[in-house]
Every structure is written in structure tokens, then in C-alpha cells.
Amino acid sequence: LIKVAEAEGKTAGGVLLTDSAKEKPVIGTVSAVGPGPYAEDGTRKPLDIAVGNSVMYSKYAGSDFKSSDGTQ
């Protein structure tokens, strides 16, 4: 589960962006991870990622989810 980073409100040059001009962020923070995949011998393989890591993901990957408190 990845918490999406906030979109930038202005460009490096200082131009303010409207909501329609902002690009969907592709960086986020890992909020939760599963137990990992099974190996051929039936044991769990540990994951290379942990809660709190910053990750970059594909813009159109996964599913959007909004929690009850409004976070994505």
C-alpha cells in the first residue's frame, strides 16, 4: 500500500499550477506491505521493501483508493 505524495503547487520557476494542470504524482511512501511470495519449497521469501520506504511507481499502475479520512 502506497501513500501518494502531494502534487507540486508551483513550478521551479514559480508559476502557480491549477488542479487540472498538476500531473499525477509517481512517488509515494510505503504504508503497508504483505508477507511476501512463497518460494518453491513453501517458505516465504522476504520482501526487499519495508514500511516507510519512498518508491517510484508507474503513473497508471495499481488502483486508486481513498480512505475514510480522505487520504489517497
PyMOL Python script that loads the backbone (N, CA, C, O; Angstrom):
from pymol import cmd

cmd.read_pdbstr("""\
ATOM      1  N   LEU A   1       0.854  -1.161   0.000  1.00  0.00           N
ATOM      2  CA  LEU A   1       0.000   0.000   0.000  1.00  0.00           C
ATOM      3  C   LEU A   1       0.904   1.228   0.000  1.00  0.00           C
ATOM      4  O   LEU A   1       1.813   1.336   0.823  1.00  0.00           O
ATOM      5  N   ILE A   2       0.651   2.154  -0.928  1.00  0.00           N
ATOM      6  CA  ILE A   2       1.495   3.340  -1.075  1.00  0.00           C
ATOM      7  C   ILE A   2       0.661   4.588  -0.839  1.00  0.00           C
ATOM      8  O   ILE A   2      -0.410   4.750  -1.425  1.00  0.00           O
ATOM      9  N   LYS A   3       1.160   5.473   0.025  1.00  0.00           N
ATOM     10  CA  LYS A   3       0.524   6.769   0.226  1.00  0.00           C
ATOM     11  C   LYS A   3       1.126   7.719  -0.798  1.00  0.00           C
ATOM     12  O   LYS A   3       2.337   7.941  -0.807  1.00  0.00           O
ATOM     13  N   VAL A   4       0.292   8.274  -1.651  1.00  0.00           N
ATOM     14  CA  VAL A   4       0.732   9.129  -2.749  1.00  0.00           C
ATOM     15  C   VAL A   4       1.230  10.461  -2.214  1.00  0.00           C
ATOM     16  O   VAL A   4       0.618  11.045  -1.319  1.00  0.00           O
ATOM     17  N   ALA A   5       2.345  10.942  -2.763  1.00  0.00           N
ATOM     18  CA  ALA A   5       2.888  12.249  -2.384  1.00  0.00           C
ATOM     19  C   ALA A   5       1.996  13.344  -2.951  1.00  0.00           C
ATOM     20  O   ALA A   5       1.310  13.149  -3.954  1.00  0.00           O
ATOM     21  N   GLU A   6       2.018  14.473  -2.307  1.00  0.00           N
ATOM     22  CA  GLU A   6       1.228  15.623  -2.770  1.00  0.00           C
ATOM     23  C   GLU A   6       1.802  16.159  -4.078  1.00  0.00           C
ATOM     24  O   GLU A   6       3.019  16.194  -4.264  1.00  0.00           O
ATOM     25  N   ALA A   7       0.913  16.578  -4.984  1.00  0.00           N
ATOM     26  CA  ALA A   7       1.347  17.171  -6.244  1.00  0.00           C
ATOM     27  C   ALA A   7       1.885  18.574  -5.973  1.00  0.00           C
ATOM     28  O   ALA A   7       1.381  19.288  -5.107  1.00  0.00           O
ATOM     29  N   GLU A   8       2.908  18.955  -6.721  1.00  0.00           N
ATOM     30  CA  GLU A   8       3.505  20.280  -6.563  1.00  0.00           C
ATOM     31  C   GLU A   8       2.502  21.356  -6.972  1.00  0.00           C
ATOM     32  O   GLU A   8       1.794  21.207  -7.968  1.00  0.00           O
ATOM     33  N   GLY A   9       2.445  22.437  -6.200  1.00  0.00           N
ATOM     34  CA  GLY A   9       1.518  23.527  -6.472  1.00  0.00           C
ATOM     35  C   GLY A   9       2.086  24.592  -7.391  1.00  0.00           C
ATOM     36  O   GLY A   9       1.341  25.401  -7.944  1.00  0.00           O
ATOM     37  N   LYS A  10       3.424  24.595  -7.559  1.00  0.00           N
ATOM     38  CA  LYS A  10       4.020  25.560  -8.470  1.00  0.00           C
ATOM     39  C   LYS A  10       5.269  24.956  -9.104  1.00  0.00           C
ATOM     40  O   LYS A  10       5.853  24.008  -8.580  1.00  0.00           O
ATOM     41  N   THR A  11       5.659  25.514 -10.224  1.00  0.00           N
ATOM     42  CA  THR A  11       6.812  25.024 -10.965  1.00  0.00           C
ATOM     43  C   THR A  11       8.102  25.542 -10.336  1.00  0.00           C
ATOM     44  O   THR A  11       8.067  26.368  -9.424  1.00  0.00           O
ATOM     45  N   ALA A  12       9.233  25.055 -10.825  1.00  0.00           N
ATOM     46  CA  ALA A  12      10.534  25.510 -10.327  1.00  0.00           C
ATOM     47  C   ALA A  12      10.733  27.000 -10.591  1.00  0.00           C
ATOM     48  O   ALA A  12      11.461  27.671  -9.860  1.00  0.00           O
ATOM     49  N   GLY A  13      10.089  27.512 -11.629  1.00  0.00           N
ATOM     50  CA  GLY A  13      10.193  28.930 -11.962  1.00  0.00           C
ATOM     51  C   GLY A  13       9.241  29.817 -11.170  1.00  0.00           C
ATOM     52  O   GLY A  13       9.285  31.041 -11.294  1.00  0.00           O
ATOM     53  N   GLY A  14       8.369  29.198 -10.345  1.00  0.00           N
ATOM     54  CA  GLY A  14       7.465  29.965  -9.507  1.00  0.00           C
ATOM     55  C   GLY A  14       6.063  30.148 -10.053  1.00  0.00           C
ATOM     56  O   GLY A  14       5.268  30.876  -9.458  1.00  0.00           O
ATOM     57  N   VAL A  15       5.731  29.501 -11.179  1.00  0.00           N
ATOM     58  CA  VAL A  15       4.400  29.623 -11.756  1.00  0.00           C
ATOM     59  C   VAL A  15       3.448  28.722 -10.975  1.00  0.00           C
ATOM     60  O   VAL A  15       3.718  27.533 -10.806  1.00  0.00           O
ATOM     61  N   LEU A  16       2.333  29.283 -10.497  1.00  0.00           N
ATOM     62  CA  LEU A  16       1.337  28.507  -9.761  1.00  0.00           C
ATOM     63  C   LEU A  16       0.530  27.650 -10.732  1.00  0.00           C
ATOM     64  O   LEU A  16       0.168  28.101 -11.819  1.00  0.00           O
ATOM     65  N   LEU A  17       0.250  26.409 -10.329  1.00  0.00           N
ATOM     66  CA  LEU A  17      -0.491  25.482 -11.178  1.00  0.00           C
ATOM     67  C   LEU A  17      -1.900  25.275 -10.649  1.00  0.00           C
ATOM     68  O   LEU A  17      -2.113  25.205  -9.439  1.00  0.00           O
ATOM     69  N   THR A  18      -2.864  25.178 -11.565  1.00  0.00           N
ATOM     70  CA  THR A  18      -4.230  24.839 -11.172  1.00  0.00           C
ATOM     71  C   THR A  18      -4.322  23.328 -10.985  1.00  0.00           C
ATOM     72  O   THR A  18      -3.411  22.596 -11.372  1.00  0.00           O
ATOM     73  N   ASP A  19      -5.416  22.864 -10.393  1.00  0.00           N
ATOM     74  CA  ASP A  19      -5.589  21.431 -10.167  1.00  0.00           C
ATOM     75  C   ASP A  19      -5.583  20.646 -11.475  1.00  0.00           C
ATOM     76  O   ASP A  19      -5.075  19.525 -11.511  1.00  0.00           O
ATOM     77  N   SER A  20      -6.132  21.203 -12.542  1.00  0.00           N
ATOM     78  CA  SER A  20      -6.171  20.490 -13.816  1.00  0.00           C
ATOM     79  C   SER A  20      -4.794  20.422 -14.483  1.00  0.00           C
ATOM     80  O   SER A  20      -4.559  19.542 -15.311  1.00  0.00           O
ATOM     81  N   ALA A  21      -3.893  21.323 -14.141  1.00  0.00           N
ATOM     82  CA  ALA A  21      -2.557  21.347 -14.751  1.00  0.00           C
ATOM     83  C   ALA A  21      -1.556  20.479 -13.998  1.00  0.00           C
ATOM     84  O   ALA A  21      -0.492  20.159 -14.529  1.00  0.00           O
ATOM     85  N   LYS A  22      -1.885  20.096 -12.772  1.00  0.00           N
ATOM     86  CA  LYS A  22      -0.970  19.286 -11.981  1.00  0.00           C
ATOM     87  C   LYS A  22      -0.929  17.865 -12.526  1.00  0.00           C
ATOM     88  O   LYS A  22      -1.959  17.293 -12.881  1.00  0.00           O
ATOM     89  N   GLU A  23       0.271  17.306 -12.586  1.00  0.00           N
ATOM     90  CA  GLU A  23       0.412  15.926 -13.020  1.00  0.00           C
ATOM     91  C   GLU A  23       0.247  14.991 -11.835  1.00  0.00           C
ATOM     92  O   GLU A  23       0.568  15.343 -10.700  1.00  0.00           O
ATOM     93  N   LYS A  24      -0.258  13.795 -12.111  1.00  0.00           N
ATOM     94  CA  LYS A  24      -0.421  12.806 -11.055  1.00  0.00           C
ATOM     95  C   LYS A  24       0.963  12.412 -10.539  1.00  0.00           C
ATOM     96  O   LYS A  24       1.836  12.055 -11.331  1.00  0.00           O
ATOM     97  N   PRO A  25       1.175  12.472  -9.227  1.00  0.00           N
ATOM     98  CA  PRO A  25       2.488  12.117  -8.683  1.00  0.00           C
ATOM     99  C   PRO A  25       2.815  10.640  -8.933  1.00  0.00           C
ATOM    100  O   PRO A  25       1.918   9.798  -8.980  1.00  0.00           O
ATOM    101  N   VAL A  26       4.100  10.338  -9.092  1.00  0.00           N
ATOM    102  CA  VAL A  26       4.536   8.957  -9.296  1.00  0.00           C
ATOM    103  C   VAL A  26       5.477   8.523  -8.171  1.00  0.00           C
ATOM    104  O   VAL A  26       6.169   7.511  -8.286  1.00  0.00           O
ATOM    105  N   ILE A  27       5.496   9.296  -7.088  1.00  0.00           N
ATOM    106  CA  ILE A  27       6.328   8.984  -5.932  1.00  0.00           C
ATOM    107  C   ILE A  27       5.416   8.901  -4.714  1.00  0.00           C
ATOM    108  O   ILE A  27       4.476   9.681  -4.570  1.00  0.00           O
ATOM    109  N   GLY A  28       5.709   7.949  -3.850  1.00  0.00           N
ATOM    110  CA  GLY A  28       4.911   7.800  -2.643  1.00  0.00           C
ATOM    111  C   GLY A  28       5.702   7.105  -1.544  1.00  0.00           C
ATOM    112  O   GLY A  28       6.850   6.702  -1.735  1.00  0.00           O
ATOM    113  N   THR A  29       5.060   6.977  -0.397  1.00  0.00           N
ATOM    114  CA  THR A  29       5.666   6.331   0.761  1.00  0.00           C
ATOM    115  C   THR A  29       4.924   5.039   1.049  1.00  0.00           C
ATOM    116  O   THR A  29       3.693   5.019   1.052  1.00  0.00           O
ATOM    117  N   VAL A  30       5.654   3.964   1.290  1.00  0.00           N
ATOM    118  CA  VAL A  30       5.048   2.663   1.572  1.00  0.00           C
ATOM    119  C   VAL A  30       4.382   2.727   2.943  1.00  0.00           C
ATOM    120  O   VAL A  30       5.028   3.049   3.940  1.00  0.00           O
ATOM    121  N   SER A  31       3.071   2.415   2.985  1.00  0.00           N
ATOM    122  CA  SER A  31       2.309   2.431   4.234  1.00  0.00           C
ATOM    123  C   SER A  31       2.157   1.033   4.820  1.00  0.00           C
ATOM    124  O   SER A  31       2.090   0.877   6.039  1.00  0.00           O
ATOM    125  N   ALA A  32       2.104   0.011   3.961  1.00  0.00           N
ATOM    126  CA  ALA A  32       1.949  -1.367   4.432  1.00  0.00           C
ATOM    127  C   ALA A  32       2.479  -2.310   3.364  1.00  0.00           C
ATOM    128  O   ALA A  32       2.423  -2.014   2.170  1.00  0.00           O
ATOM    129  N   VAL A  33       2.991  -3.447   3.810  1.00  0.00           N
ATOM    130  CA  VAL A  33       3.454  -4.486   2.883  1.00  0.00           C
ATOM    131  C   VAL A  33       2.873  -5.828   3.323  1.00  0.00           C
ATOM    132  O   VAL A  33       2.545  -6.030   4.493  1.00  0.00           O
ATOM    133  N   GLY A  34       2.757  -6.726   2.370  1.00  0.00           N
ATOM    134  CA  GLY A  34       2.262  -8.060   2.661  1.00  0.00           C
ATOM    135  C   GLY A  34       3.379  -8.957   3.171  1.00  0.00           C
ATOM    136  O   GLY A  34       4.506  -8.501   3.363  1.00  0.00           O
ATOM    137  N   PRO A  35       3.070 -10.237   3.392  1.00  0.00           N
ATOM    138  CA  PRO A  35       4.064 -11.148   3.938  1.00  0.00           C
ATOM    139  C   PRO A  35       5.118 -11.604   2.930  1.00  0.00           C
ATOM    140  O   PRO A  35       6.127 -12.185   3.330  1.00  0.00           O
ATOM    141  N   GLY A  36       4.917 -11.363   1.664  1.00  0.00           N
ATOM    142  CA  GLY A  36       5.888 -11.787   0.656  1.00  0.00           C
ATOM    143  C   GLY A  36       5.429 -13.039  -0.075  1.00  0.00           C
ATOM    144  O   GLY A  36       4.517 -13.728   0.384  1.00  0.00           O
ATOM    145  N   PRO A  37       6.052 -13.336  -1.204  1.00  0.00           N
ATOM    146  CA  PRO A  37       5.645 -14.502  -2.001  1.00  0.00           C
ATOM    147  C   PRO A  37       6.199 -15.803  -1.414  1.00  0.00           C
ATOM    148  O   PRO A  37       7.128 -15.804  -0.607  1.00  0.00           O
ATOM    149  N   TYR A  38       5.596 -16.896  -1.848  1.00  0.00           N
ATOM    150  CA  TYR A  38       6.085 -18.216  -1.446  1.00  0.00           C
ATOM    151  C   TYR A  38       7.218 -18.655  -2.363  1.00  0.00           C
ATOM    152  O   TYR A  38       7.172 -18.416  -3.569  1.00  0.00           O
ATOM    153  N   ALA A  39       8.224 -19.291  -1.802  1.00  0.00           N
ATOM    154  CA  ALA A  39       9.308 -19.885  -2.584  1.00  0.00           C
ATOM    155  C   ALA A  39       8.860 -21.271  -3.040  1.00  0.00           C
ATOM    156  O   ALA A  39       7.796 -21.743  -2.638  1.00  0.00           O
ATOM    157  N   GLU A  40       9.654 -21.915  -3.867  1.00  0.00           N
ATOM    158  CA  GLU A  40       9.298 -23.243  -4.375  1.00  0.00           C
ATOM    159  C   GLU A  40       9.203 -24.282  -3.266  1.00  0.00           C
ATOM    160  O   GLU A  40       8.445 -25.244  -3.391  1.00  0.00           O
ATOM    161  N   ASP A  41       9.956 -24.107  -2.183  1.00  0.00           N
ATOM    162  CA  ASP A  41       9.907 -25.070  -1.081  1.00  0.00           C
ATOM    163  C   ASP A  41       8.794 -24.770  -0.082  1.00  0.00           C
ATOM    164  O   ASP A  41       8.689 -25.461   0.931  1.00  0.00           O
ATOM    165  N   GLY A  42       7.958 -23.761  -0.334  1.00  0.00           N
ATOM    166  CA  GLY A  42       6.817 -23.449   0.519  1.00  0.00           C
ATOM    167  C   GLY A  42       7.081 -22.422   1.596  1.00  0.00           C
ATOM    168  O   GLY A  42       6.160 -22.051   2.324  1.00  0.00           O
ATOM    169  N   THR A  43       8.300 -21.953   1.721  1.00  0.00           N
ATOM    170  CA  THR A  43       8.600 -20.924   2.716  1.00  0.00           C
ATOM    171  C   THR A  43       8.371 -19.546   2.103  1.00  0.00           C
ATOM    172  O   THR A  43       8.339 -19.393   0.882  1.00  0.00           O
ATOM    173  N   ARG A  44       8.215 -18.560   2.955  1.00  0.00           N
ATOM    174  CA  ARG A  44       8.027 -17.183   2.485  1.00  0.00           C
ATOM    175  C   ARG A  44       9.371 -16.550   2.163  1.00  0.00           C
ATOM    176  O   ARG A  44      10.334 -16.684   2.918  1.00  0.00           O
ATOM    177  N   LYS A  45       9.421 -15.855   1.028  1.00  0.00           N
ATOM    178  CA  LYS A  45      10.615 -15.084   0.679  1.00  0.00           C
ATOM    179  C   LYS A  45      10.430 -13.672   1.238  1.00  0.00           C
ATOM    180  O   LYS A  45       9.362 -13.082   1.074  1.00  0.00           O
ATOM    181  N   PRO A  46      11.452 -13.123   1.892  1.00  0.00           N
ATOM    182  CA  PRO A  46      11.316 -11.759   2.424  1.00  0.00           C
ATOM    183  C   PRO A  46      11.267 -10.727   1.297  1.00  0.00           C
ATOM    184  O   PRO A  46      11.857 -10.919   0.234  1.00  0.00           O
ATOM    185  N   LEU A  47      10.567  -9.654   1.545  1.00  0.00           N
ATOM    186  CA  LEU A  47      10.467  -8.581   0.561  1.00  0.00           C
ATOM    187  C   LEU A  47      11.657  -7.643   0.687  1.00  0.00           C
ATOM    188  O   LEU A  47      12.250  -7.518   1.758  1.00  0.00           O
ATOM    189  N   ASP A  48      12.002  -6.984  -0.414  1.00  0.00           N
ATOM    190  CA  ASP A  48      13.101  -6.027  -0.437  1.00  0.00           C
ATOM    191  C   ASP A  48      12.670  -4.645   0.031  1.00  0.00           C
ATOM    192  O   ASP A  48      13.502  -3.747   0.156  1.00  0.00           O
ATOM    193  N   ILE A  49      11.397  -4.469   0.287  1.00  0.00           N
ATOM    194  CA  ILE A  49      10.861  -3.158   0.631  1.00  0.00           C
ATOM    195  C   ILE A  49      10.212  -3.220   2.012  1.00  0.00           C
ATOM    196  O   ILE A  49       9.720  -4.270   2.426  1.00  0.00           O
ATOM    197  N   ALA A  50      10.213  -2.102   2.713  1.00  0.00           N
ATOM    198  CA  ALA A  50       9.645  -2.054   4.058  1.00  0.00           C
ATOM    199  C   ALA A  50       8.799  -0.790   4.220  1.00  0.00           C
ATOM    200  O   ALA A  50       8.907   0.149   3.430  1.00  0.00           O
ATOM    201  N   VAL A  51       7.969  -0.781   5.240  1.00  0.00           N
ATOM    202  CA  VAL A  51       7.141   0.384   5.544  1.00  0.00           C
ATOM    203  C   VAL A  51       8.047   1.595   5.789  1.00  0.00           C
ATOM    204  O   VAL A  51       9.043   1.505   6.508  1.00  0.00           O
ATOM    205  N   GLY A  52       7.687   2.715   5.185  1.00  0.00           N
ATOM    206  CA  GLY A  52       8.460   3.942   5.340  1.00  0.00           C
ATOM    207  C   GLY A  52       9.381   4.236   4.174  1.00  0.00           C
ATOM    208  O   GLY A  52       9.884   5.353   4.060  1.00  0.00           O
ATOM    209  N   ASN A  53       9.621   3.246   3.287  1.00  0.00           N
ATOM    210  CA  ASN A  53      10.464   3.483   2.113  1.00  0.00           C
ATOM    211  C   ASN A  53       9.746   4.403   1.131  1.00  0.00           C
ATOM    212  O   ASN A  53       8.520   4.362   1.023  1.00  0.00           O
ATOM    213  N   SER A  54      10.503   5.228   0.417  1.00  0.00           N
ATOM    214  CA  SER A  54       9.959   6.029  -0.680  1.00  0.00           C
ATOM    215  C   SER A  54      10.129   5.248  -1.957  1.00  0.00           C
ATOM    216  O   SER A  54      11.188   4.674  -2.207  1.00  0.00           O
ATOM    217  N   VAL A  55       9.083   5.223  -2.771  1.00  0.00           N
ATOM    218  CA  VAL A  55       9.107   4.444  -4.001  1.00  0.00           C
ATOM    219  C   VAL A  55       8.606   5.273  -5.177  1.00  0.00           C
ATOM    220  O   VAL A  55       7.854   6.232  -5.006  1.00  0.00           O
ATOM    221  N   MET A  56       9.032   4.890  -6.354  1.00  0.00           N
ATOM    222  CA  MET A  56       8.549   5.473  -7.592  1.00  0.00           C
ATOM    223  C   MET A  56       7.780   4.367  -8.306  1.00  0.00           C
ATOM    224  O   MET A  56       8.252   3.232  -8.383  1.00  0.00           O
ATOM    225  N   TYR A  57       6.611   4.688  -8.823  1.00  0.00           N
ATOM    226  CA  TYR A  57       5.774   3.685  -9.476  1.00  0.00           C
ATOM    227  C   TYR A  57       5.240   4.230 -10.787  1.00  0.00           C
ATOM    228  O   TYR A  57       5.322   5.429 -11.054  1.00  0.00           O
ATOM    229  N   SER A  58       4.695   3.342 -11.600  1.00  0.00           N
ATOM    230  CA  SER A  58       4.147   3.731 -12.891  1.00  0.00           C
ATOM    231  C   SER A  58       2.913   4.602 -12.698  1.00  0.00           C
ATOM    232  O   SER A  58       2.109   4.344 -11.802  1.00  0.00           O
ATOM    233  N   LYS A  59       2.758   5.611 -13.510  1.00  0.00           N
ATOM    234  CA  LYS A  59       1.657   6.567 -13.388  1.00  0.00           C
ATOM    235  C   LYS A  59       0.289   5.889 -13.454  1.00  0.00           C
ATOM    236  O   LYS A  59      -0.647   6.318 -12.779  1.00  0.00           O
ATOM    237  N   TYR A  60       0.166   4.835 -14.263  1.00  0.00           N
ATOM    238  CA  TYR A  60      -1.128   4.190 -14.455  1.00  0.00           C
ATOM    239  C   TYR A  60      -1.191   2.807 -13.797  1.00  0.00           C
ATOM    240  O   TYR A  60      -2.078   2.018 -14.124  1.00  0.00           O
ATOM    241  N   ALA A  61      -0.277   2.499 -12.885  1.00  0.00           N
ATOM    242  CA  ALA A  61      -0.255   1.188 -12.228  1.00  0.00           C
ATOM    243  C   ALA A  61      -1.180   1.186 -11.019  1.00  0.00           C
ATOM    244  O   ALA A  61      -1.439   2.230 -10.420  1.00  0.00           O
ATOM    245  N   GLY A  62      -1.668   0.020 -10.672  1.00  0.00           N
ATOM    246  CA  GLY A  62      -2.452  -0.156  -9.452  1.00  0.00           C
ATOM    247  C   GLY A  62      -3.831   0.445  -9.532  1.00  0.00           C
ATOM    248  O   GLY A  62      -4.294   0.838 -10.602  1.00  0.00           O
ATOM    249  N   SER A  63      -4.487   0.513  -8.385  1.00  0.00           N
ATOM    250  CA  SER A  63      -5.835   1.058  -8.271  1.00  0.00           C
ATOM    251  C   SER A  63      -5.825   2.203  -7.272  1.00  0.00           C
ATOM    252  O   SER A  63      -5.144   2.138  -6.248  1.00  0.00           O
ATOM    253  N   ASP A  64      -6.579   3.245  -7.570  1.00  0.00           N
ATOM    254  CA  ASP A  64      -6.697   4.363  -6.643  1.00  0.00           C
ATOM    255  C   ASP A  64      -7.632   3.974  -5.512  1.00  0.00           C
ATOM    256  O   ASP A  64      -8.635   3.297  -5.733  1.00  0.00           O
ATOM    257  N   PHE A  65      -7.305   4.400  -4.305  1.00  0.00           N
ATOM    258  CA  PHE A  65      -8.102   4.105  -3.124  1.00  0.00           C
ATOM    259  C   PHE A  65      -8.100   5.332  -2.244  1.00  0.00           C
ATOM    260  O   PHE A  65      -7.045   5.907  -1.976  1.00  0.00           O
ATOM    261  N   LYS A  66      -9.271   5.740  -1.791  1.00  0.00           N
ATOM    262  CA  LYS A  66      -9.370   6.872  -0.876  1.00  0.00           C
ATOM    263  C   LYS A  66      -9.943   6.352   0.442  1.00  0.00           C
ATOM    264  O   LYS A  66     -11.031   5.778   0.472  1.00  0.00           O
ATOM    265  N   SER A  67      -9.196   6.559   1.533  1.00  0.00           N
ATOM    266  CA  SER A  67      -9.640   6.063   2.841  1.00  0.00           C
ATOM    267  C   SER A  67     -10.733   6.954   3.410  1.00  0.00           C
ATOM    268  O   SER A  67     -11.061   7.991   2.833  1.00  0.00           O
ATOM    269  N   SER A  68     -11.296   6.546   4.545  1.00  0.00           N
ATOM    270  CA  SER A  68     -12.393   7.298   5.147  1.00  0.00           C
ATOM    271  C   SER A  68     -11.966   8.679   5.629  1.00  0.00           C
ATOM    272  O   SER A  68     -12.802   9.573   5.758  1.00  0.00           O
ATOM    273  N   ASP A  69     -10.657   8.866   5.902  1.00  0.00           N
ATOM    274  CA  ASP A  69     -10.199  10.197   6.323  1.00  0.00           C
ATOM    275  C   ASP A  69      -9.788  11.076   5.140  1.00  0.00           C
ATOM    276  O   ASP A  69      -9.309  12.192   5.343  1.00  0.00           O
ATOM    277  N   GLY A  70      -9.966  10.590   3.909  1.00  0.00           N
ATOM    278  CA  GLY A  70      -9.723  11.380   2.720  1.00  0.00           C
ATOM    279  C   GLY A  70      -8.350  11.266   2.092  1.00  0.00           C
ATOM    280  O   GLY A  70      -8.097  11.885   1.059  1.00  0.00           O
ATOM    281  N   THR A  71      -7.443  10.482   2.697  1.00  0.00           N
ATOM    282  CA  THR A  71      -6.117  10.318   2.115  1.00  0.00           C
ATOM    283  C   THR A  71      -6.166   9.302   0.987  1.00  0.00           C
ATOM    284  O   THR A  71      -6.997   8.394   0.981  1.00  0.00           O
ATOM    285  N   GLN A  72      -5.249   9.474   0.024  1.00  0.00           N
ATOM    286  CA  GLN A  72      -5.199   8.550  -1.119  1.00  0.00           C
ATOM    287  C   GLN A  72      -4.150   7.500  -0.889  1.00  0.00           C
ATOM    288  O   GLN A  72      -3.953   6.628  -1.736  1.00  0.00           O
TER     289      GLN A  72
END
""", "prot")
cmd.dss("prot")
cmd.show_as("cartoon", "prot")
cmd.util.cbc("prot")
cmd.orient("prot")
